[in-house]
Amino acid sequence: MRYVATVDGEERIDGRTDPHAHFVCNKCGRIYDVEDTKPTAAETALMGDGFSVESRSVTYYGVCGKCCK
């Protein structure tokens, strides 16, 4: 398990261990899993410069589709 985000003062933990990102809704506080397995441009540049990227953590923040309606 890994830490995802703190929403309304509550730490959220993720039991999913495969590579993926998260989206946190700023209105309802729900956290969505986001499929995100391709290397980012930054990772590609780092690897091209000889770095070894071992992990990353990506969290998007905004308003989910349910709250936008």
PEJOHU-V419335 format. One record per residue. N is the residue number from 1. RES is the residue in three letters. PHI is phi as a letter, one per 20 degrees, with the letter a starting at -180 (NA if undefined). PSI is psi in degrees with one decimal (none if undefined). OMEGA is omega in whole degrees, 0 to 359 (999 if undefined). Layout:
n:res:phi:psi:omega
N:RES:PHI:PSI:OMEGA
N:RES:PHI:PSI:OMEGA
//
This chain:
n:res:phi:psi:omega
1:MET:NA:148.9:178
2:ARG:c:154.7:179
3:TYR:f:136.3:178
4:VAL:d:-59.2:185
5:ALA:a:166.5:171
6:THR:d:121.9:181
7:VAL:c:122.1:181
8:ASP:l:41.3:177
9:GLY:m:4.6:181
10:GLU:d:125.3:178
11:GLU:f:135.0:178
12:ARG:d:132.7:182
13:ILE:d:144.1:182
14:ASP:d:125.1:178
15:GLY:e:-13.0:180
16:ARG:f:128.7:186
17:THR:d:-10.4:179
18:ASP:f:158.7:182
19:PRO:f:125.7:176
20:HIS:a:163.1:179
21:ALA:d:-179.0:180
22:HIS:c:152.6:172
23:PHE:c:125.2:179
24:VAL:d:122.2:178
25:CYS:f:124.1:180
26:ASN:f:-13.8:180
27:LYS:e:-55.6:186
28:CYS:e:-14.2:178
29:GLY:n:0.5:180
30:ARG:f:145.8:177
31:ILE:d:127.6:180
32:TYR:d:140.5:171
33:ASP:f:140.3:180
34:VAL:c:124.1:178
35:GLU:f:126.0:187
36:ASP:b:73.4:186
37:THR:d:-15.4:181
38:LYS:f:143.9:177
39:PRO:f:141.5:177
40:THR:f:168.7:177
41:ALA:f:-38.0:179
42:ALA:f:-43.1:179
43:GLU:f:-43.2:179
44:THR:f:-42.6:178
45:ALA:f:-43.6:179
46:LEU:f:-45.7:180
47:MET:f:-35.8:177
48:GLY:f:-26.1:178
49:ASP:e:9.2:176
50:GLY:n:5.4:178
51:PHE:e:155.3:175
52:SER:d:109.0:180
53:VAL:e:119.0:183
54:GLU:e:-25.8:177
55:SER:a:167.0:175
56:ARG:b:158.4:178
57:SER:c:118.4:182
58:VAL:c:126.9:176
59:THR:c:123.3:176
60:TYR:e:144.2:178
61:TYR:c:139.2:179
62:GLY:r:-148.7:180
63:VAL:c:126.8:183
64:CYS:f:167.2:181
65:GLY:f:-34.8:179
66:LYS:f:-37.9:181
67:CYS:e:-19.7:179
68:CYS:f:-18.0:184
69:LYS:f:none:999
//
